[in-house]
Amino acid sequence: MKTVVSAMDFGTSKLVALVAEANGRERCDIIGAGTALYDGYLDGQWNAPSELNNAINNAIHEAEEQAKVRIRDINIGVPGDFCTVRAVEAKVDLQGADPHVTIKDIDELFERATQALGEVRGQIIHRSPAWFMVDDGEKTLEPMNARGYELRAMISFVIADQFFIDDVRARFKKLDINVTGCFSTPTGQAMLFIPDAERDRTAVLVDIGYLTTEVMTVEGDALTYLKTIPMGGGHISADLAYGLDINIDSAETIKRAYVYGLSAGQTTFDAPDKTGATKTFEREEVEKILEARTEEICEAIADAIRESGVKLSNWSNIYLTGGGLAINRGGKDYLSAKLERPVRELPRKAVKLSSPAYSSALGLLDLVVDTVAGNRSASGGLSGFFRNLFGG
């Protein structure tokens, strides 16, 4: 039986509304997609709150037109700027003459982790395991029936800002649309695009957007760290606009065309100045301005990874996505050189909306469909058995 689900991703420069037809986890087809540019958010606040309702309506209308359905219920993605992540370790003793892990033990483990978390400001929207361990055995995500005397786990909690949830619900209510679920967009993105085996070794996902950069560490089925840096591709464009004395649209065009690497790309860039006259800029002039800000963003990313306290092994991978740098030729290699570690692009998971600029929207949709379907495929992460525990 097909199920129609709708979701909206709140990026820092655009809204993306998606409508999909899901047939369990066997197939999911995007039948409608709507985008709307807007002024986004920074530091947990809307930059132009009075214009947000119109942008939401435009994205919804476009998705409805394509899907030929009326959206009455929607799931919203909570972006990293409105989320905090806290990872808590907990343990329980296994009981009985033949002690082994049961559903009751896992329930109690999650309860103890929640108690250890204490009072939170906001709403817990996800509880996910980074790992389970019985006695001093190996880390696993499938502890059921394992024999031993003690079960330990690291449980990650994603806590959404209450202001964001309340504000967005109220805005959709004015459109006569019911918000049926709130999901962590960074969680969905990491679970969809980073393979299980790599998450088991701990991975890093860097999403450089227009106004912010999200740095997250991922282990098992959980985010174990999330930091939002208040810089992104838009700041690169703004620096170009100021330094070259051109308008922001021209600066964005140059920024997108720029190729990182000493011997690559254009040697000159043409753009109208503020009087409308076309000017030609040498690569060296553009590079001096553009790469100064890019380097600052890369340094902030490196600082965030260090601050996470997560120890990355030689087999831990770093992935880059988002429209701020990943769409530039050579951008991945530039970040790799600054971090002194290999950096990979995310694998493509869809024919539609395959640009890195849409990875957060696709990750959100996957998490929504996954929750509706009640389980995940082998490449997806959470098993159906634990779905009721891990939230969504």
Secondary structure as UniProt FT lines:
FT   STRAND          3..10
FT   STRAND          14..23
FT   TURN            24..26
FT   STRAND          27..37
FT   STRAND          41..42
FT   TURN            43..44
FT   STRAND          45..46
FT   HELIX           49..67
FT   STRAND          73..78
FT   HELIX           80..82
FT   STRAND          83..93
FT   HELIX           103..117
FT   STRAND          123..134
FT   TURN            135..136
FT   TURN            144..145
FT   STRAND          150..160
FT   HELIX           162..174
FT   TURN            175..176
FT   STRAND          178..184
FT   HELIX           185..193
FT   HELIX           196..200
FT   STRAND          203..208
FT   STRAND          213..219
FT   TURN            220..221
FT   STRAND          222..229
FT   HELIX           233..244
FT   HELIX           248..257
FT   TURN            262..263
FT   STRAND          268..273
FT   TURN            274..275
FT   STRAND          278..282
FT   HELIX           283..307
FT   TURN            314..315
FT   STRAND          318..321
FT   TURN            323..327
FT   TURN            329..330
FT   HELIX           331..339
FT   STRAND          343..345
FT   TURN            352..353
FT   HELIX           356..358
FT   HELIX           359..373
FT   TURN            378..380
FT   HELIX           384..386
FT   HELIX           387..390
//
